Amino acid sequence: MRINKNTAREVLDTCLATGGDYAEIYYQDSRTHSYTRRYRKVQNISSARTCGVGIRILKGVKLVYGYTSDLSKNSLLKLAKELSQGFDGDRIMSAPELKKKSIKNLNKIKIPHAAWETEKKIAYLEEGEKACFEVSDQIQDVKTGLFEEDEHVEIYNTEGYMYQDDRVRTRITILAIATDGKQFQVSFKGPGLSKGLELLEETDLVSIAKETAHEAVEMLTAPEGPSGEMPIVLGNCFGGVLFHEACGHPLEGSAISKNTSPFAGKVGEKIASDVVSAYDDGTIPNGWGTESVDDEGHLPTKNTLIKDGVLTSYMVDRFTSRRIEDSVSTGSCRRESYRYIPTTRMTNTYIGNGTSKPEDIIASVKDGIYCKAFSGGQVDPSTDEFIFTSDVAYLIKDGKIDHMIKPVSLVGYGYEILKRITMVGNDLGRAPGVCGAESGSCYVEVGQPTLLISSMLVGGKGGN
């Protein structure tokens, strides 16, 4: 423990002086390292450290929050006293003795980041870079990167417990840029997990690099895609970003508790087709979004959000559970750092496996689009309206994947799309991402099997 237990108790007790009914201390010490190759040479090697404490006090459905990077006892007591002045009342409880709560380590690490010298990491990235350039003379530039994070978190609260979690994440990135002298096209891959450098040994970097380069080159001759309403097949893995944005965010307690979500008050109601079951599972070993304890001291859960089309639950944290009737924390409280107020956030969110084979899903479509990967998008959680860009997309003709097309935009409402999913594959895959929201940028996994949406609005520059 980085904070003295007696100091922590004294700080928590100070928090409760004006009638607060719960208080917590969140300590974070995060160290990151980044390695980048570009233009056939080392572009950047950098390190960063984030270290500090956030203090939160709750009183009913009100809260106050503050943070500091000064970890001295006097600084923490001063912050606690100032925050307590946010409430005007008499003490109703005192901070109890603190006991360390043991937790199961969900992310076991085989090779720590310090095990490899910098030169070995750079040489690994160079292999991917060379593989990209070998694909075609039209590959103009390649950027390969390695991101490492080693984070230590401690949580102390007025329920009398203290927790600690060591979080290790590793991600590899490859970006290939192709040109024909008239245009530039880009393709990207970025595998990552809550693992150490064993991820590098388990990843076929050369194969992924070549696939990335081939996509960038193929995009140079790809025509514009059609526009209008048509069937859409979403590929597995990163295709799950659409569910994450268009349906996941509106199921978070932060939106539900404010009654700004179209899914508020609809637990038990049919919101999707029968073939759809969806989960937010913070217990997946080594998942990119997995943490052994959440940022307010709750154990993660496998939370069934939708079962056979029926909304079964929301993602909820301690504070939003006070505003949502008959709800309890689902271990979903997260934040980017100690500088952010924690709130409900997704962990590893995905649509579960169905019974259809991916090839059968493709074969069922006469004319449509197969979206293999997405570059991003946005959603308004209050209306559930979204727009996403699929940067790797292909036409489907007579039940077969045809030629690649230029990136297309998918537009719609999440609550409508859920009901239009008619086939779900058996090839569930997950992919890492970074999600920005109220409590900052958090590591999340998205996922799904291949699935068919019977009709969806597509925006492209080409005609039908």
C-alpha positions in Angstrom: 0.0 0.0 0.0 1.3 3.4 -1.0 -0.8 5.4 1.5 -0.5 4.8 5.2 -3.6 3.0 6.5 -3.9 5.2 9.5 -3.6 8.3 7.4 -6.3 7.0 5.0 -8.7 6.4 7.9 -8.1 9.9 9.3 -8.7 11.4 5.9 -11.9 9.4 5.4 -13.1 10.5 8.9 -12.5 14.1 8.0 -14.6 13.6 4.8 -17.6 12.6 7.0 -17.6 15.6 9.3 -20.5 17.4 7.7 -22.9 14.5 7.2 -21.5 12.6 4.3 -22.7 8.9 4.3 -19.8 7.5 2.2 -16.3 8.5 1.2 -13.4 7.0 -0.7 -9.8 7.7 -1.5 -8.5 6.7 -5.0 -4.8 6.5 -5.4 -3.2 6.0 -8.8 0.4 5.6 -10.0 0.5 4.9 -13.8 3.7 4.6 -15.9 3.5 4.4 -19.7 6.1 3.8 -22.3 5.6 4.3 -26.1 7.9 3.2 -28.9 7.3 4.3 -32.5 9.0 3.7 -35.9 8.1 5.8 -38.9 9.9 6.8 -42.1 12.0 3.6 -41.7 13.6 4.9 -38.5 12.8 5.3 -34.8 10.5 8.3 -34.6 9.8 8.4 -30.8 10.5 6.7 -27.5 8.8 8.3 -24.6 7.7 7.7 -21.0 5.1 9.4 -18.8 3.9 9.1 -15.2 0.6 10.0 -13.7 0.4 9.9 -9.9 -2.1 11.4 -7.5 -5.2 11.0 -5.3 -8.9 11.6 -5.9 -11.3 11.9 -3.0 -15.1 11.5 -3.3 -17.8 12.1 -0.7 -21.5 11.1 -1.2 -24.5 12.3 0.7 -27.7 10.8 -0.7 -27.8 11.6 -4.4 -25.3 14.4 -4.1 -21.5 14.2 -4.4 -18.4 16.3 -4.2 -15.0 15.4 -5.7 -11.5 16.8 -5.6 -8.0 15.6 -6.4 -4.3 16.4 -5.7 -0.9 15.3 -6.7 0.5 16.3 -3.3 0.4 13.0 -1.3 1.5 14.4 2.0 -0.8 13.8 5.0 -1.4 17.5 5.5 -2.4 17.9 1.8 -4.9 15.0 1.9 -6.5 16.2 5.2 -6.8 19.7 3.8 -8.5 18.5 0.6 -10.8 16.3 2.6 -11.8 19.2 4.9 -12.4 21.5 1.9 -14.6 18.9 0.2 -16.6 18.2 3.3 -17.6 21.9 3.3 -19.7 21.0 0.2 -22.3 19.7 2.6 -23.9 21.5 5.5 -24.9 19.1 8.2 -23.8 17.1 11.3 -21.7 14.0 11.3 -23.8 10.8 11.1 -21.0 8.3 11.0 -17.2 7.9 11.5 -14.7 6.1 9.4 -14.2 2.4 10.6 -11.0 0.5 10.9 -9.7 -0.5 7.4 -9.1 -4.1 6.4 -7.4 -5.2 3.2 -9.8 -6.9 0.8 -8.2 -9.7 -1.2 -9.2 -9.9 -4.8 -8.6 -12.4 -7.6 -6.0 -11.3 -10.1 -7.8 -11.6 -13.5 -4.9 -10.4 -15.6 -1.9 -12.7 -14.9 1.3 -11.5 -16.6 3.9 -13.8 -18.0 6.6 -11.4 -19.4 6.8 -8.0 -17.6 7.6 -4.9 -19.7 11.0 -4.6 -18.2 12.1 -8.0 -19.4 13.0 -6.8 -22.9 15.6 -4.2 -23.7 14.5 -1.2 -25.8 16.5 -2.4 -28.8 14.6 -5.7 -28.9 11.3 -3.9 -28.9 12.3 -1.6 -31.7 13.6 -4.6 -33.7 10.2 -6.2 -33.2 8.4 -3.2 -34.7 10.9 -3.1 -37.6 9.8 -6.6 -38.6 6.2 -5.3 -39.1 7.4 -2.3 -40.9 9.5 -4.3 -43.4 6.6 -6.7 -44.0 4.3 -3.8 -45.0 6.9 -2.3 -47.4 7.4 -5.7 -49.0 3.7 -5.9 -50.1 3.8 -3.2 -52.7 5.8 -0.2 -54.1 2.6 1.8 -53.5 3.2 1.7 -49.7 4.6 5.1 -49.1 4.9 5.1 -45.3 4.4 2.8 -42.4 4.0 3.6 -38.7 4.5 0.8 -36.1 4.1 1.4 -32.4 4.2 -0.3 -29.0 2.3 1.0 -26.0 2.9 -0.3 -22.5 1.2 0.7 -19.3 1.9 -0.4 -15.7 -0.6 1.0 -13.3 -1.0 0.6 -9.5 -4.3 1.5 -8.0 -5.4 1.7 -4.3 -8.9 2.3 -3.0 -9.9 3.1 0.6 -13.5 3.6 1.6 -15.8 4.1 4.6 -17.2 0.6 4.3 -14.0 -0.3 6.0 -12.1 -1.8 3.1 -9.0 -1.1 1.2 -8.2 -2.6 -2.2 -5.2 -2.6 -4.6 -4.9 -3.7 -8.2 -1.9 -3.8 -10.5 -3.0 -3.2 -14.1 -0.7 -4.1 -17.0 -1.6 -3.4 -20.7 0.2 -3.8 -24.0 -0.9 -2.8 -27.4 0.8 -3.0 -30.9 -0.2 -0.6 -33.7 0.4 -0.7 -37.4 -0.6 2.0 -39.8 0.1 1.6 -43.5 -0.2 4.5 -46.0 -0.5 3.8 -49.7 -0.5 6.2 -52.7 -0.9 6.0 -56.5 0.4 9.6 -56.9 -3.2 11.0 -56.9 -4.5 9.9 -53.5 -3.5 8.5 -50.2 -5.3 5.6 -48.4 -4.7 4.4 -44.9 -5.3 1.1 -43.1 -4.8 0.4 -39.4 -4.6 -2.6 -37.0 -4.0 -2.4 -33.2 -4.2 -5.7 -31.2 -4.0 -5.2 -27.5 -4.7 -7.0 -24.2 -4.2 -6.8 -20.5 -1.0 -8.7 -20.9 2.7 -8.2 -20.7 5.2 -8.7 -23.6 3.9 -12.2 -24.1 1.4 -10.4 -26.4 4.2 -9.7 -28.8 5.3 -13.4 -28.8 1.7 -14.5 -29.4 1.0 -12.0 -32.2 1.9 -12.8 -35.8 3.0 -9.3 -36.5 4.2 -10.0 -40.1 0.9 -11.5 -41.1 -1.1 -8.6 -39.6 1.3 -6.1 -41.2 0.8 -7.6 -44.6 -3.0 -7.6 -44.2 -2.8 -3.9 -43.3 -0.7 -3.0 -46.3 -2.9 -5.0 -48.7 -6.0 -3.2 -47.5 -4.4 0.2 -48.0 -3.3 -0.7 -51.5 -6.6 -2.3 -52.4 -8.4 0.9 -51.3 -6.5 2.9 -54.0 -8.6 1.3 -56.8 -11.8 0.8 -54.8 -14.8 2.6 -56.3 -17.2 4.7 -54.3 -19.9 2.6 -52.6 -23.7 2.8 -53.0 -26.0 4.8 -50.8 -29.5 4.3 -49.5 -31.3 1.7 -47.4 -29.8 -1.8 -47.8 -28.8 -5.0 -45.9 -25.6 -4.7 -43.9 -23.3 -7.5 -42.7 -21.1 -6.4 -39.9 -17.9 -8.3 -39.5 -16.9 -9.8 -36.1 -14.4 -8.2 -33.7 -14.3 -4.4 -34.3 -17.8 -4.5 -35.8 -18.9 -4.5 -32.2 -18.0 -0.8 -32.0 -21.4 0.0 -33.4 -23.2 -1.8 -30.5 -20.8 -0.2 -28.0 -21.6 3.3 -29.2 -25.2 3.1 -30.3 -26.5 0.8 -27.6 -23.8 0.4 -24.9 -23.6 4.1 -23.8 -27.4 4.5 -23.5 -27.3 1.4 -21.1 -24.8 3.0 -18.8 -26.1 4.2 -15.4 -24.9 7.8 -16.1 -27.5 8.1 -18.9 -30.2 5.9 -17.3 -30.1 7.8 -13.9 -30.7 11.1 -15.7 -33.5 9.6 -17.7 -31.8 10.8 -20.9 -31.6 7.3 -22.5 -34.2 5.8 -24.7 -33.8 2.6 -22.7 -34.6 4.1 -19.3 -37.3 2.3 -17.5 -37.5 -0.5 -20.0 -36.0 -3.5 -18.1 -38.0 -6.5 -19.0 -39.2 -5.1 -22.3 -38.3 -6.4 -25.8 -35.8 -4.0 -27.3 -34.0 -6.2 -29.8 -34.7 -9.2 -32.0 -34.8 -12.7 -30.5 -31.3 -13.6 -31.8 -29.6 -10.8 -29.8 -28.0 -11.3 -26.4 -25.5 -8.8 -25.2 -23.1 -8.6 -22.3 -20.7 -6.3 -20.5 -18.2 -8.7 -19.0 -15.4 -7.3 -16.8 -14.3 -10.8 -15.7 -12.7 -11.9 -19.0 -9.1 -13.0 -18.1 -6.6 -10.6 -19.7 -9.4 -8.6 -21.6 -8.3 -5.2 -22.7 -11.1 -3.7 -20.5 -10.7 -6.1 -17.6 -9.6 -4.9 -14.1 -9.6 -7.1 -11.0 -11.5 -4.4 -9.1 -13.3 -1.3 -10.4 -12.4 2.2 -9.5 -14.6 2.4 -6.4 -13.8 -1.1 -5.0 -16.4 -3.3 -6.5 -15.5 -6.7 -8.1 -16.3 -6.8 -11.8 -19.2 -8.9 -13.1 -20.4 -10.6 -16.2 -23.5 -8.4 -16.7 -26.2 -9.7 -19.1 -27.6 -6.5 -20.7 -29.9 -8.2 -23.3 -31.1 -11.8 -23.3 -32.9 -13.1 -26.4 -33.9 -9.6 -27.3 -35.2 -8.6 -23.8 -33.5 -5.8 -21.8 -32.4 -7.4 -18.5 -30.1 -4.9 -16.8 -28.0 -1.8 -17.0 -24.4 -1.0 -16.1 -24.4 0.8 -12.7 -21.9 2.3 -10.3 -22.3 3.1 -6.6 -23.6 6.7 -7.2 -26.0 6.0 -10.1 -27.4 3.0 -8.2 -28.7 5.6 -5.7 -30.7 7.2 -8.4 -32.0 4.1 -10.2 -34.6 2.2 -8.3 -33.8 -1.5 -7.3 -30.3 -1.3 -8.8 -26.9 -2.3 -7.3 -23.4 -1.7 -8.6 -22.3 -4.0 -11.4 -18.6 -3.3 -11.0 -18.7 -0.8 -13.8 -17.2 2.3 -12.2 -14.2 3.6 -14.1 -12.1 6.7 -14.8 -9.2 7.8 -16.9 -7.2 9.0 -13.9 -7.4 10.4 -10.4 -8.3 13.8 -12.0 -11.7 12.5 -13.1 -14.9 11.9 -11.2 -15.6 8.1 -11.6 -18.9 7.0 -13.2 -20.4 4.0 -15.0 -18.4 2.9 -18.0 -18.2 -0.2 -20.2 -15.5 -2.8 -19.8 -15.6 -5.6 -22.4 -18.9 -5.2 -24.2 -20.1 -7.6 -26.9 -23.0 -9.3 -28.6 -22.9 -13.0 -27.9 -22.5 -15.9 -30.3 -25.5 -17.0 -32.3 -26.1 -20.1 -34.3 -25.5 -19.0 -37.9 -22.3 -19.6 -39.9 -20.7 -16.4 -41.3 -20.7 -17.8 -44.8 -24.5 -18.5 -44.5 -25.0 -14.9 -43.4 -23.2 -13.6 -46.5 -25.0 -16.1 -48.7 -28.4 -14.8 -47.5 -27.7 -11.3 -49.0 -28.4 -10.6 -52.7 -27.2 -7.0 -52.7 -25.7 -5.3 -49.7 -22.4 -4.2 -48.0 -20.0 -6.2 -45.8 -18.4 -3.9 -43.2 -15.2 -5.4 -41.9 -13.7 -2.6 -39.8 -14.6 0.8 -38.5 -12.5 4.0 -38.1 -14.9 5.7 -35.7 -18.2 7.4 -35.2 -20.4 9.2 -32.7 -23.7 8.8 -31.0 -26.1 11.1 -29.1 -27.0 8.9 -26.0 -30.2 11.0 -25.4 -31.6 10.2 -28.9 -29.6 7.0 -29.7 -28.9 8.5 -33.1 -25.5 7.4 -34.5 -23.2 7.8 -37.5 -20.2 5.5 -38.1 -17.6 5.1 -40.8 -16.6 1.7 -42.0 -13.2 2.2 -43.5 -12.8 -1.4 -44.8 -16.0 -2.4 -46.7 -17.0 -4.6 -49.6 -20.0 -5.0 -51.8 -22.0 -8.2 -51.5 -23.4 -9.5 -54.8 -25.6 -12.6 -55.1 -24.5 -13.9 -51.7 -20.8 -13.5 -52.2 -18.3 -10.8 -51.1 -17.3 -8.8 -54.2 -14.9 -5.9 -54.5 -13.7 -3.4 -51.9 -15.4 0.0 -51.9 -14.3 3.3 -50.5 -15.3 4.0 -46.8 -19.0 4.3 -46.2 -21.1 5.9 -43.4 -23.8 4.0 -41.5 -26.6 6.2 -40.1 -29.5 5.2 -37.8 -30.9 4.8 -34.3 -29.6 2.1 -32.0 -33.0 1.1 -30.7 -34.1 0.5 -34.3 -31.0 -1.4 -35.4 -31.3 -3.8 -32.5 -34.7 -5.0 -33.9 -33.3 -5.4 -37.4 -30.6 -7.9 -36.5 -31.9 -11.0 -38.2 -28.9 -13.4 -38.1 -26.0 -13.7 -35.6 -22.9 -15.7 -36.4 -20.9 -18.2 -34.3 -17.6 -16.5 -34.7 -17.4 -14.0 -31.8 -14.3 -11.9 -31.7 -13.2 -9.0 -29.6 -11.0 -6.0 -30.3 -9.4 -3.2 -28.1 -10.3 0.4 -28.1 -10.3 3.7 -26.1 -13.6 5.2 -25.2 -14.0 8.9 -24.3 -16.8 10.0 -22.1 -17.7 11.8 -18.9 -14.9 10.3 -16.8 -12.2 10.6 -19.4 -10.7 8.0 -21.8 -11.0 4.4 -20.7 -9.7 1.2 -22.2 -12.6 -0.9 -23.5 -13.1 -4.0 -25.6 -15.8 -4.2 -28.2 -16.9 -7.4 -29.9 -19.5 -9.4 -31.7 -19.9 -12.3 -34.2 -20.6 -11.6 -37.8 -24.2 -10.4 -38.0 -26.8 -9.3 -40.5 -28.8 -6.1 -40.2 -31.8 -6.4 -42.6 -31.9 -2.7 -43.5 -29.7 0.2 -42.7 -29.1 3.7 -44.2 -25.8 3.9 -45.9 -24.2 7.2 -47.0 -21.8 6.9 -49.9 -20.8 9.1 -52.9 -21.9 6.5 -55.4 -25.4 5.9 -56.6 -27.5 2.7 -56.1 
